[in-house]
């Protein structure tokens, strides 16, 4: 029977018979037997140990904004009890549906409107009108398969991150010394910190490298003197540095048996230390930095939690930053040194960037606090040195045309106002859609920002005989991705217009250009993810841009089929370039599908969408359409269950059909 149990099914075994063996001998009634007890609550409530009202969906899943994730698994019924239990369950379900519908429908609809603006992948996918019923599992004939493959997301290990970083139900540590003892050897700590500063710090400029290393040396000399906040900051840096370290380099750094659990230990130690600090009553610059690092960890899916929690955490971060006046001109604080002013300005710009990224991923609005903060200085970090028992700026600010470590945030400060205005316009549930004149005006501003980025970060280009700076290349591509993703959001409403409308025809080239740029940048990062300086973490931080670009790519491919004057089979066929793009992008999603439940859900979504386009392309309808999607489901299950169908190795020829379904 165990082989017939569906994924996500839970069994209860007797303590006396842990082997799970059954006893059919009538003379041995005293021997404990195996009991396969059906778990009648939904899997999300069972995993989270919450009380479930067993609705379809239950009220807890509805209130959390994820009714589509309310999945039940049934035990195969015996013939003797089948009819009785089936009738009882039918009556109970009908009663619960009636009871829960009146209390959860309005709340859930309001939550979806609030959380799912046009930058949210579900809103984008809904514009693929022929595929959306299958992507959302609303086709009755497809729903059982959809629920089955969606239920596999609960096979992923959850690190109990529901309330991270504000304390969980349990912790590995009871004392400060226990948390410190989980640190690896000093050389390993140095490698992880170096990995963090080479990868994440060029984008999220929260820490000054030299100062952090000096503080680390003081910690090694006297660990009892460091604050709880600084200790939490150290553990978060180590966790993020470990995730950014190439996988082939992790096993040779020592403590090979502990490497797989390092991330969990570091994050739990950070939460333990942070909860012992006065972050709520007396927020500081360090506590604000910690919250920034926590959001980065959340967006990398290092803690099992829903993306809908990100806006709440972002709101707490923003209010904490305002509480210590990061949004105000530092000149109001006469006691601050130039170095402290620069540090505060860098953190404030990073908070604004994180707010934009959270809004893009969750479809919410960006914070609009009034501010008069100044732009960070155009200087290199090496010009900040420890002199006479204090940190000071040893040189004057560079000219406006010179490229330094501070150039990225300077250009970011120029781009963010336009990006925030566009996101708040298109994601607002109350503002009207932008007019075509507004769209063209915003387009002009975004194009100018792209030109300025190309001029400001010239080291991103491979000049003859020169190797570009890796950090400059990351900064350059990151800014371009941000601008192009905003362009997609700006032109979203044109996609819903009737085929042949002037605005749609004018938007298609703009959308196609941004899609091509995003997919090209993401492909470069993917190809570098196994190098000595990996960019795989960038794929995770910007995966909302990747899924948006890919969905728009499928929508435009379908629109071009419909716009064809003679819709025959040959005119409906996907071009080789489209085949190559779809195949390569699906490979990127597939390679990271096992990282977390969120990555798996992304892979499942884009696979179903691509399968629908394939079925539409060959003119499949009815059972043929479902047959294509059933093959897609088998492919998705093969990846998550480790059946050996990892990457597509047989689709390298340019003329091959992308065929995510694997069918002919």
LUMGU-278416 format. One record per residue (C-alpha): residue in one letter; x, z negated, y negated. Coordinates in steps of 0.05 Angstrom, whole numbers, padded with zeros to 5 digits, always signed. Each point is the difference from the previous one (the first is absolute). Layout:
N
AXZY/...
//
This chain:
664
X+00000+00000+00000/X+00058-00014-00047/X+00018+00073-00002/X-00071+00017-00023/X-00001-00049-00057/X+00002+00034-00069/X+00054-00014-00051/X-00014-00063-00039/X-00037-00034+00058/X+00017-00073+00011/X-00002-00037+00067/X-00003-00074+00013/X+00040-00027+00060/X-00007-00066+00036/X+00057-00049-00011/X+00002-00014+00075/X+00006+00073+00018/X+00045+00030-00052/X+00016+00059+00044/X-00069+00027-00014/X-00015+00011+00074/X-00072+00002+00024/X-00027-00037+00060/X-00053+00032+00043/X+00006-00048+00058/X-00063-00043+00007/X+00040-00057+00032/X+00044-00011-00061/X-00049-00016-00055/X+00046-00054-00028/X+00052+00051-00022/X-00004+00019-00073/X-00020+00071-00012/X+00013+00050-00054/X-00054+00006-00053/X-00007+00063-00041/X-00039-00028-00058/X-00026+00050-00051/X+00019-00015-00071/X-00065+00014-00036/X+00028-00005-00071/X+00033+00058-00036/X+00075+00008+00010/X+00019-00013-00074/X-00037-00067+00001/X+00029-00017+00068/X+00071+00014-00024/X-00010-00041-00063/X-00037-00056+00036/X-00060+00006-00045/X-00073-00012+00015/X-00036+00067+00011/X-00075+00014-00006/X+00009+00059+00047/X-00034+00050-00046/X+00013+00074-00002/X+00043-00009-00042/X+00005-00076-00005/X-00006-00033-00068/X+00073-00021-00002/X+00026+00071+00009/X-00051+00024-00051/X+00020-00052-00052/X+00074+00016+00010/X-00014+00073-00017/X+00017+00027+00069/X-00065+00010+00038/X+00029+00060+00036/X+00050-00046+00035/X-00054-00043+00032/X+00015+00019+00072/X-00029-00030+00064/X+00026+00006+00070/X-00047-00006+00059/X+00013-00025+00070/X-00021+00048+00055/X-00067-00027+00026/X-00018-00009+00073/X-00064+00033+00024/X-00033-00067+00013/X+00007-00024-00071/X+00004+00066-00037/X-00073+00010-00017/X-00012-00072-00021/X+00061-00005-00045/X-00011+00069-00028/X-00072-00016-00021/X+00020-00068-00027/X+00057+00030-00041/X-00045+00054-00027/X-00050-00052-00026/X+00055-00044-00028/X+00034+00058-00035/X-00065+00024-00031/X-00014-00071-00026/X+00071-00007-00028/X-00003+00068-00033/X-00064-00019-00035/X+00028-00068-00021/X+00068+00024-00025/X-00021+00064-00034/X-00038-00035-00056/X+00059-00047-00016/X+00060+00046+00006/X-00019+00070-00020/X-00001-00010-00075/X+00063-00042+00001/X+00037+00051+00042/X-00022+00059-00042/X+00022-00035-00063/X+00067-00016+00032/X+00011+00072+00020/X-00015+00024-00070/X+00049-00049-00028/X+00057+00011+00049/X-00005+00075+00013/X+00015+00041-00061/X+00023+00072+00005/X+00071-00020+00018/X-00024-00035+00064/X+00010+00043+00062/X-00073-00010+00022/X-00025+00030-00065/X+00047+00059+00008/X-00018+00011+00073/X-00075-00001-00017/X+00011+00065-00039/X+00016+00034+00066/X-00075+00002+00011/X+00001+00033+00069/X+00052-00049+00027/X-00022-00064-00034/X-00055-00018+00051/X+00053+00003+00054/X+00054-00036-00041/X-00049-00057-00013/X-00029+00000+00071/X-00072+00015-00021/X-00015+00055+00050/X-00038-00032+00058/X+00033+00043+00054/X+00069-00015-00029/X-00010-00074-00016/X+00018-00029+00068/X+00067+00036+00000/X+00012-00018-00072/X-00013-00073+00013/X+00046+00001+00060/X+00060+00029-00036/X-00013-00043-00062/X-00001-00062+00043/X+00073+00013+00019/X+00022-00025-00069/X-00013-00070+00025/X+00055+00008+00051/X+00051-00006-00055/X+00032-00068-00010/X-00026-00037-00060/X+00046-00047-00037/X-00058-00042-00025/X+00008+00024-00071/X-00071-00013-00024/X+00022-00051-00053/X+00073+00020-00006/X+00038-00026-00040/X-00045-00059-00017/X+00005-00035+00067/X-00027+00013+00070/X-00031-00042+00054/X+00066-00012+00033/X+00074+00009-00014/X+00064+00005+00040/X+00031-00052-00046/X-00016-00072-00017/X+00061-00016-00043/X+00043+00036-00050/X+00062-00006+00045/X-00037+00035+00057/X-00014+00060-00046/X+00073+00003-00022/X+00024-00003+00072/X-00037+00064+00016/X+00048+00039-00044/X+00048+00045+00039/X+00075-00001-00009/X+00028+00010-00070/X+00026+00071+00014/X-00069+00020+00025/X-00033-00030-00062/X+00048+00041-00042/X-00019+00064+00036/X-00074-00012-00009/X+00008-00017-00074/X+00042+00062-00011/X-00053+00042+00035/X-00054-00028-00047/X+00040+00015-00063/X+00017+00070+00022/X-00071+00020+00018/X-00056-00040-00034/X+00034-00028-00061/X+00011+00068-00035/X-00077+00007-00002/X-00021-00073-00007/X+00052-00028-00047/X-00015-00073+00009/X+00070-00027+00013/X+00069+00008-00029/X+00048+00012+00058/X+00061-00038-00027/X-00041-00060-00021/X-00037-00004+00066/X+00065+00002+00038/X+00028-00056-00043/X-00062-00042+00013/X+00007+00015+00074/X+00072-00026+00000/X-00024-00064-00033/X-00053-00005+00054/X+00052+00005+00055/X+00041-00054-00034/X-00058-00048-00008/X-00067+00022+00030/X-00033-00066-00019/X+00006+00016-00074/X-00039+00065-00001/X-00074-00001-00019/X-00057+00015+00047/X-00017+00062-00042/X+00070+00028+00005/X+00000-00012+00075/X-00067+00037+00007/X+00029+00057-00041/X+00061+00004+00046/X-00043+00004+00063/X-00042+00056-00029/X+00062+00040-00020/X+00026-00008+00071/X-00066+00022+00031/X-00004+00062-00044/X+00074+00014+00010/X-00009-00003+00075/X-00058+00049-00002/X+00042+00048-00041/X+00060-00005+00047/X+00007+00059+00049/X-00026-00018+00069/X+00064+00021+00033/X+00039-00050-00044/X-00045-00060+00015/X+00024-00015+00070/X+00074-00003-00018/X-00005-00052-00054/X+00000-00060+00048/X-00055-00043+00030/X-00027+00061+00037/X-00052-00042+00034/X-00031-00022-00066/X+00001+00065-00039/X-00071+00021+00018/X-00028-00066-00026/X+00042-00004-00063/X-00054+00030-00045/X-00052-00049+00024/X+00047-00060-00007/X+00023+00021-00070/X-00071+00010-00025/X-00024-00066+00030/X+00060-00036-00030/X-00016+00032-00068/X-00072-00023+00005/X+00021-00070+00020/X+00049-00007-00058/X-00048+00032-00051/X-00056-00047+00019/X+00045-00059-00016/X+00014+00026-00071/X-00044-00012-00062/X-00017+00074-00006/X-00072-00016-00020/X+00009-00056-00050/X+00067+00023-00029/X+00012+00075+00012/X+00070+00024-00014/X+00036+00067-00002/X+00024-00013+00071/X-00071-00013+00026/X-00023+00064-00034/X+00057+00037+00034/X-00022-00029+00066/X-00070+00026-00009/X+00027+00069-00016/X+00041-00001+00064/X-00061-00023+00038/X-00040+00059-00024/X+00056+00047+00020/X+00000-00033+00069/X-00076+00008+00004/X+00003+00073-00019/X+00053+00010+00054/X-00050-00032+00048/X+00049-00054+00022/X-00058-00049+00002/X-00065+00016+00037/X-00054+00002-00054/X-00051+00047-00030/X+00019+00044-00059/X-00062-00025-00035/X+00037-00066-00011/X+00053+00033-00043/X-00041+00002-00065/X-00013-00075+00007/X+00074-00015+00009/X+00017+00048-00056/X-00048-00036-00046/X+00033-00067+00015/X+00068+00030-00015/X-00023+00029-00066/X-00030-00066-00023/X+00063-00038+00020/X+00042+00050-00040/X-00045-00008-00061/X+00004-00076+00008/X+00075+00002-00013/X-00009+00052-00056/X+00035+00059+00034/X-00048+00047-00036/X+00023-00024-00068/X+00060+00017-00042/X+00056-00046+00023/X+00024-00010-00071/X-00055-00052-00006/X+00043-00044+00045/X+00060-00017-00043/X+00036-00037+00056/X+00005+00061+00046/X+00067+00034+00008/X+00006+00077-00001/X+00009-00001+00076/X-00063-00041+00010/X-00039+00046-00045/X+00024+00061+00040/X-00018-00034+00066/X-00071-00015-00024/X-00010+00071-00025/X+00022+00029+00067/X-00048-00044+00038/X-00058+00017-00045/X+00011+00075+00009/X+00003-00011+00075/X-00067-00037-00002/X-00032+00059-00036/X+00028+00048+00052/X-00028-00043+00057/X-00067-00002-00034/X-00002+00076-00001/X+00020+00005+00073/X-00053-00050+00021/X-00053+00038-00040/X+00020+00066+00033/X-00003-00029+00070/X-00065-00040-00008/X-00038+00043-00049/X-00005-00055-00052/X+00016-00005-00074/X+00067-00018-00031/X+00006-00063-00041/X-00005+00012-00074/X+00030-00062-00032/X+00018+00006-00074/X+00074-00001-00006/X+00057+00008-00048/X+00057-00005+00050/X+00062+00042-00014/X+00031+00052+00045/X+00061-00021+00042/X+00068+00019-00027/X+00035+00065+00019/X+00061-00034+00032/X+00035-00004+00067/X-00005-00063+00041/X+00076-00004+00000/X-00002-00013-00075/X-00034-00067+00012/X+00055-00051+00018/X+00010-00074+00008/X+00042-00022-00059/X+00013-00072-00024/X-00050-00033+00046/X-00056+00049-00017/X-00025+00071+00011/X+00008+00047-00059/X-00002+00074-00018/X+00072+00025-00008/X-00016+00068-00031/X-00050+00031-00047/X-00059+00040+00025/X+00014+00072+00020/X-00027+00060-00038/X-00069+00028+00015/X+00029+00061+00036/X+00047-00040+00045/X-00020-00017+00071/X+00009-00072+00021/X-00030-00050+00049/X-00053-00014-00052/X-00022+00073-00009/X-00051-00004+00056/X-00040-00056-00031/X+00004+00032-00069/X-00031+00064+00026/X-00050-00042+00040/X-00022-00034-00064/X-00014+00069-00029/X-00039+00023+00061/X-00042-00062+00015/X-00047+00002-00061/X-00023+00070+00019/X-00006-00017+00074/X-00039-00064-00014/X-00048+00036-00046/X-00014+00054+00052/X-00009-00049+00057/X-00047-00045-00040/X-00040+00062-00020/X-00008+00030+00070/X-00007-00066+00038/X-00049-00032-00047/X-00070-00009+00029/X-00031+00002-00070/X+00039+00052-00039/X-00024+00072+00003/X+00042+00053+00034/X+00055+00028-00044/X-00020+00064-00035/X+00040+00063+00010/X+00031-00008-00069/X+00023-00070+00019/X+00029+00026+00066/X+00040+00054-00036/X+00025-00050-00051/X+00023-00048+00055/X+00031+00057+00038/X+00041+00018-00060/X+00026-00071-00007/X+00017-00005+00074/X+00037+00066-00002/X+00041-00026-00059/X+00016-00063+00038/X+00026+00042+00059/X+00045+00039-00046/X+00027-00064-00031/X+00014-00029+00069/X+00040+00061+00019/X+00042-00007-00063/X+00009-00075+00004/X+00024-00005+00072/X+00047+00060+00007/X+00042-00033+00054/X-00057+00012+00048/X+00022+00072+00006/X+00055+00022+00046/X+00050+00032-00047/X+00056+00043+00030/X+00055-00045+00027/X-00038-00064-00017/X-00042-00049+00040/X-00060-00028-00037/X-00011-00074-00006/X-00046-00023+00055/X-00036-00050-00045/X-00010+00053-00054/X-00029+00047+00052/X-00049-00053+00024/X-00021-00016-00072/X-00008+00073-00017/X-00044+00016+00061/X-00040-00064-00007/X-00019+00016-00072/X-00019+00071+00019/X-00043-00025+00057/X-00036-00048-00047/X-00015+00055-00051/X-00023+00050+00052/X-00045-00051+00035/X-00032-00015-00068/X-00011+00075-00009/X-00038+00002+00066/X-00044-00057-00023/X-00012+00035-00067/X-00026+00064+00034/X-00039-00035+00055/X-00068+00014-00030/X+00014+00074-00002/X+00004+00000+00077/X-00074-00019+00003/X-00022+00058-00044/X-00034+00061+00030/X+00046+00053+00029/X+00018+00052-00051/X-00011-00045-00061/X+00051+00013-00056/X+00024-00072-00001/X+00013+00000+00075/X+00037+00066-00004/X+00042-00027-00057/X+00015-00065+00036/X+00021+00030+00066/X+00069+00024-00024/X+00013-00068-00032/X-00021-00037+00062/X+00040+00046+00045/X+00063-00011-00041/X-00006-00076+00002/X-00016+00001+00074/X+00061+00042+00015/X+00045-00045-00041/X-00025-00065+00032/X+00005+00027+00071/X+00069+00029-00014/X+00026-00067-00027/X-00031-00039+00057/X+00031+00048+00050/X+00068-00011-00030/X-00010-00076+00005/X-00022+00008+00072/X+00061+00041+00018/X+00044-00054-00032/X-00035-00058+00035/X+00051-00002+00057/X+00061+00007-00045/X+00048-00055-00021/X-00039-00008-00065/X-00072+00007+00025/X-00060+00018-00042/X-00052-00019+00052/X-00024-00059-00043/X-00017+00051-00054/X-00048+00034+00048/X-00035-00066+00010/X-00003-00019-00074/X-00029+00068-00019/X-00040+00016+00063/X-00064+00002-00043/X+00031+00059-00037/X+00016+00034+00066/X-00069-00008+00030/X-00032+00022-00065/X+00043+00063-00004/X-00013+00017+00072/X-00075-00009-00005/X-00002+00043-00063/X+00042+00052+00037/X-00053+00003+00056/X-00057+00003-00050/X+00032+00058-00039/X+00015+00037+00065/X-00073-00005+00018/X-00021+00022-00070/X+00044+00061+00005/X-00034+00018+00065/X-00068-00006-00033/X+00022+00041-00060/X+00021+00058+00044/X-00044+00061-00016/X-00005+00018+00075/X-00002-00064+00041/X+00021+00029+00066/X+00044-00035+00051/X+00064+00031-00027/X-00015-00019-00073/X-00017-00071+00023/X+00067-00008+00036/X+00049-00049-00028/X+00063+00033-00028/X+00068-00015+00032/X+00020-00040-00061/X-00062-00043+00006/X+00014-00009+00075/X+00071-00023-00015/X-00023-00048-00054/X-00054-00031+00043/X+00045-00006+00061/X+00058-00032-00039/X-00045-00048-00037/X-00035-00023+00063/X+00068-00012+00031/X+00016-00047-00058/X-00064-00039+00010/X+00010-00001+00075/X+00071-00026-00004/X-00023-00062-00039/X-00067-00010+00035/X+00028-00058+00040/X+00025-00040-00060/X-00065-00036-00015/X-00076+00004+00006/X-00004+00033-00068/X+00050+00054+00020/X-00039+00013+00063/X-00065+00007-00039/X+00034+00050-00046/X+00023+00041+00059/X-00069-00003+00032/X-00033+00023-00065/X+00045+00059-00014/X-00002+00021+00073/X-00076+00003+00000/X+00000+00037-00066/X+00050+00051+00025/X-00039+00007+00065/X-00063+00015-00039/X+00035+00054-00039/X+00026+00030+00064/X-00070+00000+00030/X-00029+00032-00063/X+00055+00052-00001/X-00016+00025+00070/X-00075-00003-00013/X-00015-00056+00048/X-00068-00033-00002/X-00038-00052+00040/X+00034-00019+00065/X+00060+00045-00015/X+00011-00038-00065/X-00004-00067+00036/X+00047+00026+00054/X+00054+00013-00052/X-00008-00070-00028/X+00001-00031+00070/X+00069+00032+00009/X+00020-00029-00067/X-00023-00069+00024/X+00042+00007+00063/X+00060+00018-00042/X-00010-00060-00046/X-00009-00047+00060/X+00062+00029+00032/X+00041-00019-00060/X-00025-00071-00009/X-00001-00016+00074/X+00070+00028+00011/X-00017+00055+00048/X+00061+00039-00019/X-00033+00049-00046/X+00039-00024-00060/X+00024+00057-00044/X-00021+00071+00010/X+00060+00035+00028/X-00033+00066+00016/X-00026+00021-00067/X+00064+00023-00034/X-00015+00074+00000/X-00026+00023-00066/X-00057+00040+00030/X-00027-00056+00044/X-00069-00028-00015/X+00005-00071-00025/X-00052-00021+00053/X+00000-00075-00008/X-00051-00001+00056/X+00049+00030+00048/X-00051+00051+00022/X+00008+00074+00004/
//
